[in-house]
Amino acid sequence: AADIKAFSVEMEVSDISSMDLKRVVFYVRPQQVIKTTSWKLYIFKAKIKTWSDEETNRWALRVIEGKGVPPINIIWDGVDSKGELVEPGKYYFLMTAIDVKGQNYATDWFNFKLQ
């Protein structure tokens, strides 16, 4: 696996779902200036022990990705990669990024409760 540096990001999560609409907002506050070219937010039901593309693709419920610097707010509709609404409960997430030099970064694990 490529060398992964710590991506120091403060994360907060708010479940702003209403009766008929699931909305989870991830508030992203990078604690360091990194010129990222792309980022990914991975949502899991449980932490995975080994970080690899194969394991990630197998276990991630949903991957939200974008180019450039991560936005301040990332909104998830509570739907998994198959398009199905996920059950209420505890979920785990982390964010990865790649900078202009191709260096990989990853945050620590975070968790949140979905009502």
N, CA, C and O atoms as CSV, one atom per row, in Angstrom:
chain,resi,resn,atom,element,x,y,z
A,1,ALA,N,N,0.843,-1.198,0.000
A,1,ALA,CA,C,0.000,0.000,0.000
A,1,ALA,C,C,0.877,1.246,0.000
A,1,ALA,O,O,1.975,1.254,0.555
A,2,ALA,N,N,0.375,2.279,-0.625
A,2,ALA,CA,C,1.102,3.541,-0.683
A,2,ALA,C,C,1.185,4.150,0.713
A,2,ALA,O,O,0.355,3.878,1.581
A,3,ASP,N,N,2.199,4.973,0.904
A,3,ASP,CA,C,2.368,5.659,2.183
A,3,ASP,C,C,1.197,6.618,2.388
A,3,ASP,O,O,0.941,7.478,1.545
A,4,ILE,N,N,0.495,6.473,3.495
A,4,ILE,CA,C,-0.659,7.324,3.782
A,4,ILE,C,C,-0.328,8.236,4.953
A,4,ILE,O,O,0.015,7.770,6.039
A,5,LYS,N,N,-0.435,9.537,4.723
A,5,LYS,CA,C,-0.183,10.512,5.779
A,5,LYS,C,C,-1.478,10.859,6.489
A,5,LYS,O,O,-2.568,10.722,5.933
A,6,ALA,N,N,-1.340,11.311,7.736
A,6,ALA,CA,C,-2.516,11.715,8.512
A,6,ALA,C,C,-3.137,12.957,7.895
A,6,ALA,O,O,-2.440,13.917,7.566
A,7,PHE,N,N,-4.439,12.928,7.743
A,7,PHE,CA,C,-5.207,14.050,7.209
A,7,PHE,C,C,-5.971,14.612,8.395
A,7,PHE,O,O,-6.998,14.068,8.801
A,8,SER,N,N,-5.462,15.708,8.948
A,8,SER,CA,C,-6.040,16.274,10.164
A,8,SER,C,C,-7.278,17.102,9.822
A,8,SER,O,O,-7.182,18.231,9.341
A,9,VAL,N,N,-8.428,16.514,10.083
A,9,VAL,CA,C,-9.698,17.158,9.756
A,9,VAL,C,C,-10.637,17.033,10.946
A,9,VAL,O,O,-10.807,15.949,11.504
A,10,GLU,N,N,-11.234,18.135,11.324
A,10,GLU,CA,C,-12.259,18.105,12.367
A,10,GLU,C,C,-13.579,17.820,11.668
A,10,GLU,O,O,-13.921,18.490,10.693
A,11,MET,N,N,-14.322,16.834,12.155
A,11,MET,CA,C,-15.574,16.451,11.505
A,11,MET,C,C,-16.712,16.493,12.511
A,11,MET,O,O,-16.570,16.051,13.651
A,12,GLU,N,N,-17.834,17.026,12.076
A,12,GLU,CA,C,-19.062,16.968,12.867
A,12,GLU,C,C,-20.143,16.434,11.950
A,12,GLU,O,O,-20.099,16.633,10.736
A,13,VAL,N,N,-21.110,15.757,12.541
A,13,VAL,CA,C,-22.195,15.179,11.751
A,13,VAL,C,C,-23.527,15.595,12.345
A,13,VAL,O,O,-23.711,15.548,13.562
A,14,SER,N,N,-24.458,16.003,11.491
A,14,SER,CA,C,-25.819,16.315,11.929
A,14,SER,C,C,-26.801,15.523,11.091
A,14,SER,O,O,-26.738,15.532,9.861
A,15,ASP,N,N,-27.707,14.837,11.767
A,15,ASP,CA,C,-28.791,14.143,11.081
A,15,ASP,C,C,-29.948,15.136,11.021
A,15,ASP,O,O,-30.610,15.385,12.028
A,16,ILE,N,N,-30.188,15.699,9.843
A,16,ILE,CA,C,-31.250,16.703,9.697
A,16,ILE,C,C,-32.431,16.112,8.932
A,16,ILE,O,O,-33.161,16.826,8.245
A,17,SER,N,N,-32.604,14.804,9.060
A,17,SER,CA,C,-33.673,14.109,8.350
A,17,SER,C,C,-35.041,14.555,8.846
A,17,SER,O,O,-35.224,14.884,10.018
A,18,SER,N,N,-35.991,14.557,7.926
A,18,SER,CA,C,-37.386,14.788,8.295
A,18,SER,C,C,-38.121,13.462,8.106
A,18,SER,O,O,-37.490,12.445,7.814
A,19,MET,N,N,-39.423,13.459,8.265
A,19,MET,CA,C,-40.206,12.221,8.150
A,19,MET,C,C,-39.956,11.498,6.827
A,19,MET,O,O,-39.767,10.282,6.803
A,20,ASP,N,N,-39.958,12.246,5.739
A,20,ASP,CA,C,-39.901,11.609,4.421
A,20,ASP,C,C,-38.584,11.831,3.686
A,20,ASP,O,O,-38.451,11.445,2.524
A,21,LEU,N,N,-37.613,12.447,4.348
A,21,LEU,CA,C,-36.369,12.759,3.654
A,21,LEU,C,C,-35.182,12.544,4.580
A,21,LEU,O,O,-35.093,13.164,5.640
A,22,LYS,N,N,-34.257,11.654,4.172
A,22,LYS,CA,C,-33.046,11.431,4.964
A,22,LYS,C,C,-31.991,12.431,4.504
A,22,LYS,O,O,-31.728,12.571,3.309
A,23,ARG,N,N,-31.398,13.115,5.460
A,23,ARG,CA,C,-30.309,14.035,5.158
A,23,ARG,C,C,-29.319,14.021,6.314
A,23,ARG,O,O,-29.668,14.343,7.450
A,24,VAL,N,N,-28.083,13.643,6.011
A,24,VAL,CA,C,-27.021,13.667,7.004
A,24,VAL,C,C,-25.966,14.636,6.476
A,24,VAL,O,O,-25.494,14.496,5.348
A,25,VAL,N,N,-25.600,15.617,7.297
A,25,VAL,CA,C,-24.611,16.610,6.883
A,25,VAL,C,C,-23.300,16.348,7.619
A,25,VAL,O,O,-23.264,16.269,8.847
A,26,PHE,N,N,-22.225,16.214,6.846
A,26,PHE,CA,C,-20.878,16.082,7.397
A,26,PHE,C,C,-20.223,17.457,7.288
A,26,PHE,O,O,-20.044,17.973,6.185
A,27,TYR,N,N,-19.862,18.057,8.432
A,27,TYR,CA,C,-19.183,19.348,8.446
A,27,TYR,C,C,-17.684,19.083,8.458
A,27,TYR,O,O,-17.165,18.459,9.384
A,28,VAL,N,N,-16.996,19.553,7.437
A,28,VAL,CA,C,-15.580,19.257,7.242
A,28,VAL,C,C,-14.749,20.503,7.557
A,28,VAL,O,O,-14.947,21.557,6.953
A,29,ARG,N,N,-13.818,20.372,8.506
A,29,ARG,CA,C,-12.953,21.490,8.869
A,29,ARG,C,C,-11.491,21.030,8.863
A,29,ARG,O,O,-10.967,20.623,9.899
A,30,PRO,N,N,-10.828,21.094,7.692
A,30,PRO,CA,C,-9.413,20.695,7.666
A,30,PRO,C,C,-8.592,21.540,8.637
A,30,PRO,O,O,-8.779,22.754,8.730
A,31,GLN,N,N,-7.682,20.887,9.360
A,31,GLN,CA,C,-6.844,21.565,10.344
A,31,GLN,C,C,-5.456,21.864,9.782
A,31,GLN,O,O,-4.576,22.342,10.498
A,32,GLN,N,N,-5.272,21.582,8.512
A,32,GLN,CA,C,-3.995,21.868,7.875
A,32,GLN,C,C,-4.297,22.226,6.423
A,32,GLN,O,O,-5.318,21.817,5.872
A,33,VAL,N,N,-3.411,22.983,5.820
A,33,VAL,CA,C,-3.625,23.388,4.432
A,33,VAL,C,C,-2.929,22.383,3.520
A,33,VAL,O,O,-1.702,22.281,3.503
A,34,ILE,N,N,-3.728,21.651,2.773
A,34,ILE,CA,C,-3.196,20.690,1.806
A,34,ILE,C,C,-3.896,20.969,0.488
A,34,ILE,O,O,-5.123,21.047,0.430
A,35,LYS,N,N,-3.109,21.119,-0.568
A,35,LYS,CA,C,-3.716,21.352,-1.879
A,35,LYS,C,C,-4.166,20.012,-2.448
A,35,LYS,O,O,-3.436,19.362,-3.197
A,36,THR,N,N,-5.373,19.614,-2.083
A,36,THR,CA,C,-5.872,18.321,-2.539
A,36,THR,C,C,-6.481,18.445,-3.927
A,36,THR,O,O,-7.098,19.453,-4.273
A,37,THR,N,N,-6.289,17.387,-4.712
A,37,THR,CA,C,-6.862,17.352,-6.062
A,37,THR,C,C,-8.146,16.540,-6.074
A,37,THR,O,O,-8.991,16.714,-6.952
A,38,SER,N,N,-8.291,15.644,-5.090
A,38,SER,CA,C,-9.522,14.850,-4.986
A,38,SER,C,C,-9.688,14.361,-3.554
A,38,SER,O,O,-8.726,14.300,-2.789
A,39,TRP,N,N,-10.930,14.012,-3.202
A,39,TRP,CA,C,-11.241,13.527,-1.855
A,39,TRP,C,C,-12.361,12.497,-1.946
A,39,TRP,O,O,-13.129,12.467,-2.907
A,40,LYS,N,N,-12.430,11.655,-0.920
A,40,LYS,CA,C,-13.501,10.660,-0.822
A,40,LYS,C,C,-13.929,10.545,0.631
A,40,LYS,O,O,-13.094,10.540,1.536
A,41,LEU,N,N,-15.237,10.453,0.848
A,41,LEU,CA,C,-15.795,10.209,2.173
A,41,LEU,C,C,-16.414,8.816,2.121
A,41,LEU,O,O,-17.335,8.566,1.343
A,42,TYR,N,N,-15.899,7.910,2.958
A,42,TYR,CA,C,-16.373,6.524,2.991
A,42,TYR,C,C,-17.266,6.329,4.204
A,42,TYR,O,O,-16.922,6.752,5.307
A,43,ILE,N,N,-18.410,5.690,4.006
A,43,ILE,CA,C,-19.330,5.400,5.108
A,43,ILE,C,C,-19.442,3.885,5.250
A,43,ILE,O,O,-19.700,3.177,4.276
A,44,PHE,N,N,-19.244,3.397,6.480
A,44,PHE,CA,C,-19.249,1.964,6.770
A,44,PHE,C,C,-20.202,1.658,7.921
A,44,PHE,O,O,-20.527,2.535,8.721
A,45,LYS,N,N,-20.646,0.398,7.995
A,45,LYS,CA,C,-21.415,-0.075,9.154
A,45,LYS,C,C,-20.456,-0.463,10.287
A,45,LYS,O,O,-20.824,-0.408,11.461
A,46,ALA,N,N,-19.247,-0.848,9.938
A,46,ALA,CA,C,-18.223,-1.207,10.924
A,46,ALA,C,C,-16.860,-0.806,10.374
A,46,ALA,O,O,-16.682,-0.698,9.161
A,47,LYS,N,N,-15.893,-0.585,11.275
A,47,LYS,CA,C,-14.533,-0.261,10.835
A,47,LYS,C,C,-13.936,-1.472,10.134
A,47,LYS,O,O,-14.181,-2.611,10.533
A,48,ILE,N,N,-13.158,-1.227,9.097
A,48,ILE,CA,C,-12.447,-2.339,8.464
A,48,ILE,C,C,-11.025,-2.361,9.014
A,48,ILE,O,O,-10.438,-1.317,9.299
A,49,LYS,N,N,-10.487,-3.560,9.156
A,49,LYS,CA,C,-9.161,-3.716,9.760
A,49,LYS,C,C,-8.039,-3.385,8.783
A,49,LYS,O,O,-7.057,-2.734,9.144
A,50,THR,N,N,-8.196,-3.838,7.552
A,50,THR,CA,C,-7.161,-3.631,6.545
A,50,THR,C,C,-7.662,-2.665,5.488
A,50,THR,O,O,-8.703,-2.886,4.870
A,51,TRP,N,N,-6.911,-1.591,5.286
A,51,TRP,CA,C,-7.312,-0.598,4.297
A,51,TRP,C,C,-6.715,-0.971,2.947
A,51,TRP,O,O,-5.505,-0.873,2.744
A,52,SER,N,N,-7.578,-1.401,2.023
A,52,SER,CA,C,-7.162,-1.678,0.650
A,52,SER,C,C,-8.355,-1.374,-0.237
A,52,SER,O,O,-9.491,-1.343,0.235
A,53,ASP,N,N,-8.104,-1.150,-1.515
A,53,ASP,CA,C,-9.206,-0.859,-2.443
A,53,ASP,C,C,-10.227,-1.986,-2.425
A,53,ASP,O,O,-11.434,-1.747,-2.443
A,54,GLU,N,N,-9.726,-3.218,-2.389
A,54,GLU,CA,C,-10.607,-4.387,-2.406
A,54,GLU,C,C,-11.523,-4.409,-1.174
A,54,GLU,O,O,-12.737,-4.570,-1.294
A,55,GLU,N,N,-10.920,-4.246,0.013
A,55,GLU,CA,C,-11.698,-4.256,1.260
A,55,GLU,C,C,-12.667,-3.074,1.321
A,55,GLU,O,O,-13.816,-3.212,1.740
A,56,THR,N,N,-12.180,-1.922,0.898
A,56,THR,CA,C,-13.004,-0.716,0.918
A,56,THR,C,C,-14.212,-0.878,0.008
A,56,THR,O,O,-15.341,-0.599,0.411
A,57,ASN,N,N,-13.976,-1.328,-1.212
A,57,ASN,CA,C,-15.076,-1.513,-2.161
A,57,ASN,C,C,-16.057,-2.576,-1.680
A,57,ASN,O,O,-17.253,-2.505,-1.961
A,58,ARG,N,N,-15.538,-3.556,-0.956
A,58,ARG,CA,C,-16.388,-4.636,-0.466
A,58,ARG,C,C,-17.289,-4.180,0.679
A,58,ARG,O,O,-18.456,-4.568,0.741
A,59,TRP,N,N,-16.752,-3.354,1.592
A,59,TRP,CA,C,-17.460,-3.031,2.827
A,59,TRP,C,C,-18.070,-1.637,2.907
A,59,TRP,O,O,-18.951,-1.405,3.735
A,60,ALA,N,N,-17.627,-0.706,2.074
A,60,ALA,CA,C,-18.175,0.659,2.157
A,60,ALA,C,C,-19.645,0.650,1.743
A,60,ALA,O,O,-20.000,0.141,0.680
A,61,LEU,N,N,-20.490,1.223,2.597
A,61,LEU,CA,C,-21.912,1.343,2.256
A,61,LEU,C,C,-22.090,2.377,1.164
A,61,LEU,O,O,-22.922,2.225,0.269
A,62,ARG,N,N,-21.290,3.436,1.254
A,62,ARG,CA,C,-21.415,4.522,0.293
A,62,ARG,C,C,-20.097,5.275,0.240
A,62,ARG,O,O,-19.418,5.431,1.254
A,63,VAL,N,N,-19.743,5.736,-0.946
A,63,VAL,CA,C,-18.564,6.573,-1.128
A,63,VAL,C,C,-19.034,7.856,-1.808
A,63,VAL,O,O,-19.651,7.818,-2.873
A,64,ILE,N,N,-18.738,8.983,-1.184
A,64,ILE,CA,C,-19.061,10.283,-1.770
A,64,ILE,C,C,-17.721,10.908,-2.121
A,64,ILE,O,O,-16.831,10.988,-1.275
A,65,GLU,N,N,-17.571,11.353,-3.371
A,65,GLU,CA,C,-16.265,11.871,-3.764
A,65,GLU,C,C,-16.367,13.156,-4.560
A,65,GLU,O,O,-17.420,13.504,-5.094
A,66,GLY,N,N,-15.240,13.852,-4.624
A,66,GLY,CA,C,-15.210,15.096,-5.369
A,66,GLY,C,C,-13.792,15.489,-5.724
A,66,GLY,O,O,-12.827,14.841,-5.317
A,67,LYS,N,N,-13.683,16.552,-6.482
A,67,LYS,CA,C,-12.381,17.073,-6.922
A,67,LYS,C,C,-12.003,18.292,-6.091
A,67,LYS,O,O,-12.860,18.955,-5.505
A,68,GLY,N,N,-10.715,18.571,-6.052
A,68,GLY,CA,C,-10.236,19.753,-5.345
A,68,GLY,C,C,-10.259,19.575,-3.840
A,68,GLY,O,O,-10.085,18.469,-3.328
A,69,VAL,N,N,-10.474,20.675,-3.141
A,69,VAL,CA,C,-10.517,20.687,-1.677
A,69,VAL,C,C,-11.914,20.247,-1.238
A,69,VAL,O,O,-12.901,20.635,-1.863
A,70,PRO,N,N,-12.017,19.443,-0.173
A,70,PRO,CA,C,-13.353,19.026,0.288
A,70,PRO,C,C,-14.219,20.240,0.631
A,70,PRO,O,O,-13.720,21.219,1.185
A,71,PRO,N,N,-15.504,20.181,0.308
A,71,PRO,CA,C,-16.387,21.291,0.665
A,71,PRO,C,C,-16.595,21.337,2.182
A,71,PRO,O,O,-16.300,20.372,2.887
A,72,ILE,N,N,-17.097,22.452,2.666
A,72,ILE,CA,C,-17.347,22.600,4.102
A,72,ILE,C,C,-18.449,21.643,4.552
A,72,ILE,O,O,-18.373,21.071,5.639
A,73,ASN,N,N,-19.464,21.472,3.721
A,73,ASN,CA,C,-20.568,20.564,4.046
A,73,ASN,C,C,-20.710,19.503,2.962
A,73,ASN,O,O,-20.761,19.815,1.773
A,74,ILE,N,N,-20.775,18.250,3.388
A,74,ILE,CA,C,-21.039,17.138,2.470
A,74,ILE,C,C,-22.356,16.530,2.914
A,74,ILE,O,O,-22.510,16.165,4.079
A,75,ILE,N,N,-23.300,16.420,2.002
A,75,ILE,CA,C,-24.620,15.903,2.368
A,75,ILE,C,C,-24.798,14.491,1.823
A,75,ILE,O,O,-24.522,14.216,0.655
A,76,TRP,N,N,-25.270,13.601,2.701
A,76,TRP,CA,C,-25.560,12.210,2.335
A,76,TRP,C,C,-27.053,11.990,2.508
A,76,TRP,O,O,-27.650,12.422,3.495
A,77,ASP,N,N,-27.639,11.322,1.546
A,77,ASP,CA,C,-29.093,11.092,1.552
A,77,ASP,C,C,-29.512,9.817,2.279
A,77,ASP,O,O,-30.669,9.406,2.192
A,78,GLY,N,N,-28.574,9.186,2.999
A,78,GLY,CA,C,-28.917,7.991,3.768
A,78,GLY,C,C,-29.131,6.758,2.920
A,78,GLY,O,O,-29.701,5.766,3.374
A,79,VAL,N,N,-28.667,6.828,1.673
A,79,VAL,CA,C,-28.846,5.722,0.732
A,79,VAL,C,C,-27.491,5.058,0.499
A,79,VAL,O,O,-26.470,5.738,0.394
A,80,ASP,N,N,-27.488,3.710,0.416
A,80,ASP,CA,C,-26.231,3.002,0.169
A,80,ASP,C,C,-25.914,2.975,-1.324
A,80,ASP,O,O,-26.645,3.549,-2.130
A,81,SER,N,N,-24.824,2.306,-1.687
A,81,SER,CA,C,-24.385,2.283,-3.085
A,81,SER,C,C,-25.347,1.522,-3.998
A,81,SER,O,O,-25.274,1.646,-5.220
A,82,LYS,N,N,-26.250,0.732,-3.403
A,82,LYS,CA,C,-27.247,0.005,-4.203
A,82,LYS,C,C,-28.538,0.813,-4.345
A,82,LYS,O,O,-29.493,0.368,-4.983
A,83,GLY,N,N,-28.553,2.009,-3.742
A,83,GLY,CA,C,-29.734,2.857,-3.838
A,83,GLY,C,C,-30.792,2.580,-2.787
A,83,GLY,O,O,-31.917,3.068,-2.890
A,84,GLU,N,N,-30.434,1.794,-1.770
A,84,GLU,CA,C,-31.393,1.459,-0.712
A,84,GLU,C,C,-31.130,2.294,0.536
A,84,GLU,O,O,-29.983,2.571,0.884
A,85,LEU,N,N,-32.214,2.690,1.203
A,85,LEU,CA,C,-32.121,3.463,2.437
A,85,LEU,C,C,-31.501,2.592,3.528
A,85,LEU,O,O,-31.925,1.454,3.727
A,86,VAL,N,N,-30.505,3.118,4.232
A,86,VAL,CA,C,-29.865,2.339,5.295
A,86,VAL,C,C,-30.706,2.406,6.568
A,86,VAL,O,O,-31.498,3.327,6.766
A,87,GLU,N,N,-30.510,1.405,7.420
A,87,GLU,CA,C,-31.249,1.304,8.685
A,87,GLU,C,C,-30.702,2.307,9.704
A,87,GLU,O,O,-29.542,2.710,9.613
A,88,PRO,N,N,-31.536,2.715,10.681
A,88,PRO,CA,C,-31.018,3.540,11.779
A,88,PRO,C,C,-29.941,2.756,12.530
A,88,PRO,O,O,-29.969,1.526,12.545
A,89,GLY,N,N,-29.006,3.449,13.144
A,89,GLY,CA,C,-27.957,2.782,13.905
A,89,GLY,C,C,-26.661,3.553,13.870
A,89,GLY,O,O,-26.616,4.703,13.435
A,90,LYS,N,N,-25.597,2.904,14.336
A,90,LYS,CA,C,-24.276,3.526,14.396
A,90,LYS,C,C,-23.525,3.249,13.100
A,90,LYS,O,O,-23.534,2.128,12.591
A,91,TYR,N,N,-22.880,4.278,12.579
A,91,TYR,CA,C,-22.098,4.162,11.354
A,91,TYR,C,C,-20.726,4.784,11.567
A,91,TYR,O,O,-20.538,5.628,12.443
A,92,TYR,N,N,-19.778,4.354,10.753
A,92,TYR,CA,C,-18.407,4.846,10.820
A,92,TYR,C,C,-18.050,5.490,9.493
A,92,TYR,O,O,-18.558,5.096,8.443
A,93,PHE,N,N,-17.174,6.484,9.548
A,93,PHE,CA,C,-16.740,7.101,8.299
A,93,PHE,C,C,-15.333,7.640,8.450
A,93,PHE,O,O,-14.849,7.880,9.557
A,94,LEU,N,N,-14.696,7.820,7.322
A,94,LEU,CA,C,-13.420,8.504,7.269
A,94,LEU,C,C,-13.295,9.153,5.911
A,94,LEU,O,O,-14.043,8.849,4.981
A,95,MET,N,N,-12.333,10.055,5.816
A,95,MET,CA,C,-12.125,10.782,4.575
A,95,MET,C,C,-10.701,10.563,4.103
A,95,MET,O,O,-9.766,10.531,4.904
A,96,THR,N,N,-10.546,10.414,2.805
A,96,THR,CA,C,-9.216,10.322,2.211
A,96,THR,C,C,-9.068,11.456,1.203
A,96,THR,O,O,-10.054,12.020,0.729
A,97,ALA,N,N,-7.822,11.774,0.887
A,97,ALA,CA,C,-7.555,12.813,-0.100
A,97,ALA,C,C,-6.219,12.527,-0.764
A,97,ALA,O,O,-5.374,11.815,-0.222
A,98,ILE,N,N,-6.050,13.096,-1.942
A,98,ILE,CA,C,-4.782,13.003,-2.672
A,98,ILE,C,C,-4.374,14.435,-3.005
A,98,ILE,O,O,-5.192,15.233,-3.464
A,99,ASP,N,N,-3.089,14.753,-2.768
A,99,ASP,CA,C,-2.645,16.119,-3.061
A,99,ASP,C,C,-2.028,16.210,-4.454
A,99,ASP,O,O,-1.968,15.229,-5.195
A,100,VAL,N,N,-1.573,17.419,-4.787
A,100,VAL,CA,C,-1.044,17.687,-6.129
A,100,VAL,C,C,0.188,16.847,-6.457
A,100,VAL,O,O,0.506,16.644,-7.629
A,101,LYS,N,N,0.885,16.356,-5.426
A,101,LYS,CA,C,2.076,15.526,-5.652
A,101,LYS,C,C,1.750,14.036,-5.669
A,101,LYS,O,O,2.643,13.205,-5.834
A,102,GLY,N,N,0.463,13.695,-5.498
A,102,GLY,CA,C,0.074,12.286,-5.504
A,102,GLY,C,C,0.151,11.620,-4.141
A,102,GLY,O,O,-0.037,10.409,-4.028
A,103,GLN,N,N,0.428,12.414,-3.094
A,103,GLN,CA,C,0.489,11.877,-1.730
A,103,GLN,C,C,-0.924,11.557,-1.241
A,103,GLN,O,O,-1.846,12.355,-1.410
A,104,ASN,N,N,-1.079,10.379,-0.634
A,104,ASN,CA,C,-2.373,9.975,-0.074
A,104,ASN,C,C,-2.486,10.397,1.382
A,104,ASN,O,O,-1.513,10.343,2.135
A,105,TYR,N,N,-3.679,10.815,1.766
A,105,TYR,CA,C,-3.982,11.212,3.144
A,105,TYR,C,C,-5.239,10.492,3.598
A,105,TYR,O,O,-6.110,10.177,2.787
A,106,ALA,N,N,-5.333,10.232,4.899
A,106,ALA,CA,C,-6.554,9.645,5.461
A,106,ALA,C,C,-6.770,10.195,6.863
A,106,ALA,O,O,-5.819,10.378,7.623
A,107,THR,N,N,-8.030,10.457,7.197
A,107,THR,CA,C,-8.372,10.903,8.546
A,107,THR,C,C,-8.444,9.686,9.461
A,107,THR,O,O,-8.347,8.544,9.012
A,108,ASP,N,N,-8.614,9.951,10.735
A,108,ASP,CA,C,-8.950,8.895,11.684
A,108,ASP,C,C,-10.387,8.467,11.416
A,108,ASP,O,O,-11.094,9.097,10.629
A,109,TRP,N,N,-10.814,7.392,12.073
A,109,TRP,CA,C,-12.205,6.953,12.010
A,109,TRP,C,C,-13.067,7.876,12.859
A,109,TRP,O,O,-12.645,8.342,13.917
A,110,PHE,N,N,-14.267,8.131,12.385
A,110,PHE,CA,C,-15.277,8.869,13.139
A,110,PHE,C,C,-16.539,8.014,13.130
A,110,PHE,O,O,-16.673,7.107,12.308
A,111,ASN,N,N,-17.466,8.304,14.045
A,111,ASN,CA,C,-18.740,7.580,13.982
A,111,ASN,C,C,-19.888,8.534,14.252
A,111,ASN,O,O,-19.694,9.629,14.780
A,112,PHE,N,N,-21.080,8.108,13.884
A,112,PHE,CA,C,-22.285,8.897,14.130
A,112,PHE,C,C,-23.468,7.953,14.216
A,112,PHE,O,O,-23.400,6.807,13.773
A,113,LYS,N,N,-24.544,8.444,14.787
A,113,LYS,CA,C,-25.779,7.657,14.905
A,113,LYS,C,C,-26.806,8.192,13.927
A,113,LYS,O,O,-27.030,9.399,13.835
A,114,LEU,N,N,-27.421,7.285,13.206
A,114,LEU,CA,C,-28.485,7.643,12.276
A,114,LEU,C,C,-29.800,7.282,12.948
A,114,LEU,O,O,-30.016,6.133,13.333
A,115,GLN,N,N,-30.670,8.260,13.084
A,115,GLN,CA,C,-31.963,8.038,13.762
A,115,GLN,C,C,-32.959,7.312,12.865
A,115,GLN,O,O,-34.087,7.049,13.280
